[in-house]
């Protein structure tokens, strides 16, 4: 089985990226980096056994992921692994995935991950795998054959929720996504901090203001694209919850709140495919 690993980069932390490449390179046939016009590109082009596609501007994560998927199609890789630049996989990630590649209509395999800002997990999962409706991009092993038949990642979205879009698309096509019962990589969700509110534990991601805009805009876009269902309803609730956390806990409250409302409006104006 021929497997590609693809990493999308934009001004990455070089130390973390180095760990990322070192962890995955021995597990796959090739590592492909698609770079969105980083200012520090030269610092990581010197690594061995990788190929870099350097885009001339920041064209967003959706286009970069399509570059990886299309490369897998063109070069006849059976599966391709998508990774964020700040993720670091376990030494046996691919080995853990391989027995489940033959599951019925398996289009994406995912796993559990450890947030680097959380207490280290030592969980034991009762089921070896379960079918899921949603999975994040990082750590996802994607079946090239099914990807080729799909509409691929929606480049209109640019960044944020592009993974959920392809999840919803695959569900409509009756493709399956399976979460395998192990922790397969370390990952960082924003600048996450823990807060107490009314006696409850609250986790605040502190994403940038522009990320708050795209999450809000793309939430509305997905509701219009796929209709009001359990997933889009959940995204709508989550989007409003994020806005409340901004007001209560985060920095740049005014800017982020303004961009939240701008995203709601712009999402209604986006053209649907």
N, C-alpha and C positions, 0 to 999 in steps of 0.2 A: 504494500500500500504506500502510495506516494503522498507525502504531506508537506504543505507549505505553512510557514508561520509568517503572519503579516503584522507589522507594528506601524500605527499612525503616529507621527510626531509633529509637535509644534513647540519650538523652544524648550526642549526637554531638559530635565536635570540629568546631566551626563553620567553621574555616578549611578543613579537609579536605572537609567537606560542600559548602562554597561551590565548591571546585574540582570536585567531583563534578558538581554541578548545571551549572556553566558548561561543562564538557566535553561533557555529553550533551544539553543542552537544544536546541541548534541541530540535532541529528541526528534528533530525534523530533518527533511532533506534540504531545505533552504530557508533562510530568513530574508524577507523582503521588507524594507522600510519605505513607506510613502511619507515624504516630508512636506508639510504645508508652509514652505518658505521660511524655515527657521533661521534666526540670526547666527546660531552656533552650529550650523550644519557641518562645517569642516571638522569639528571636534569629534564627530562620530562616524565620519566616512572612512576612517582608517581601519575599521574592524575587518577581520578576515571572514570569509564564508558568508557574506551578506551582499545583497544588491540594494541600491538606493534609487528610488524614483524621486527626484527633486522637482516639486511643482514650482512654478514661477510666481505664485501668490498663494495666500491662504484660501483654499477653495472648500474648506469644511471637511468634517469627518466622513460624511456620507459619500462624497466623491472619492475620497482617499480609500475608503473601504471597498468601493466598486473597482478601484484600480487593483486592489489586492485580489478580489474575486475574479476579475477579468484576466489577471495574470495567471491565476490558478487554472482557469478554463483553457487559455491559450497554450499553457505548458503542461497540460494534462495531469494536474495534481488531483488525486481522488478527494482529498479533504484539505481545507485550509483553516488554520487557527488564527483568530483575530485577537490582538492584544492592545491595550492602552499602553502608552509610553511609561507609565508609572507602576505597572503591574509586574510582579515577579512570580513566575510559576514554580511549582514544586518539581523536584527531579524526576518524578514518575508520572507527570500529568498525562502524557500521551499513552503511556503504558496502561494507565487506569482507564482511559477512554476506549482503547482498541476493542475490548470484548463487547462493547455496546454499539459498535458501528453497524451491526447487522440487525438492530432493532427495527421493527416495521416502520417504514416511511421516515426513518431517522434523518431529518434535515439539519438539526442542530443538536449537539451534545454540549451541556454546560455542567457546572459543578458548584459547590459552595466555595466561598472565599473568606479570607481573613482581612478585615479592615485594619490597616496598620495603626489607626488611632484608637482601636478598641482593645480590651483585654483579650489575651490569646485564648482561642477556643480549644477545647479538648472534647468535642462532641462526637458521639457515636451515632451514626444514622442507621435506623432499623431496616429500611428498605434499600436494596442496592441501587435502585433508580426509581424515578417517578416521572410521569408525563407532566409537563408544565406549559402554561400559556405564555409566559414572559421570561426572558433571560437577557442579561446585559451583554454587550458586545465583547468586553474583555473576557478572555478565557473560553470563548465559544468556538467549538470545533464544527465547521460548517461543511456540509456535503456539497461538493462542487456541482454535481449533476443537478441537484434540486435548485441550487442557486442560479444555474444557467437558465433554467426554465421559468424563473420568477421575473418580476419587474425590478428586482435588485433593490439596493438602498435608494431612498428617495432624496435626491440631491437638492431639492427645494428646501429641505429642512435644515441643511447646513450642519448643525450640531444640536445635540440634545433630543432624545426620544427616537433617534433614527433606528435604534435597536428594537424598540417597541413597535415601530412601524413595520419592520420586516417580520416581527413575530405575528402581528395581526394579519399581515399579508399571507404568511405561511399557513396560518390557521384557516383562512378562507380557501386555500388550495388543498386543505386536508393533509398538509405535511405535519410531521411530529417534531416536538422539541422535548428532550429528555434531560432531566437533572440527575447526574450520577452522584451517589452518596459518599462524597469525600470532599475535603478541603483541598483545592487544587492550586490556589495562588493567593498571594498577598496583593492588596489593592487599596488605593486611597480615594475616599469619596470627599472631594473638596477639602476644606480646612475644618474638619469636623470637630466639634466640641460638645461636651455633655453639660446640660443645664437641668435645674430643678424648677418645675412650674406647677403650683398648686399640688405639691406633693408627688408629682409624676416625673419620671425621667424623660427628658426631651433631648434629642440630638439635633444640633444645628450645623448645617453643612458649610455655611459661609461661602457659597459659590459667588463668583464675580457678578457684577451687575449685568453684563451682557449675557451671561448664562441664564440669569433670571428672566431676561427678555425672551430668549429662545425657548426656554421651557414653557413659558406662558403662551407664546405664539403657537408653538407646535402642539400643545395640548388642544387648543381650539381647532387647529388644522386636522388633527387626528379624529376629533369628534365629527367634524364635517365629512371626513374621508371615509370613516368606517361606521358612523352612526353612534347612537347612544347605547352602549352595552356595558357589561360589568367592568371591562378593562378601561374604556374611555371615561366612564363614571369615576373609577378609582383615580385616574390621572387628574381629572378635574378637581376632585377633593384634595388630592395631594398638592396640586398647584396652589389652591387657596390656603392650604396649611402652610406651605412654604412662605407665602406672602405674609401670613400672620407671624411666623417666626422672624421674618425680616423686621417687622414693626417692633416686636418684643425684644429681640436679642442681637440682631446683626448690625454690622457697620454699614455705612452708606444707605441709611434707611430711606431718605427722600429719593435718591436716584434709583434704587432698586424698586421702590414702590411705583414710581413713575413708569419704569420700564415694564413692570408687571402689567399695568393697565394698557400701555402701548402694545404689548404683546397680545393681549386679549383682542384689541381692535385689529391689529395687523393679521392675526390668525383668521379673522372673518373675511379678510380681503384677499387672502392667498388663492391663486388659481388651483383648482383640483385637476389631477391628471385624468 
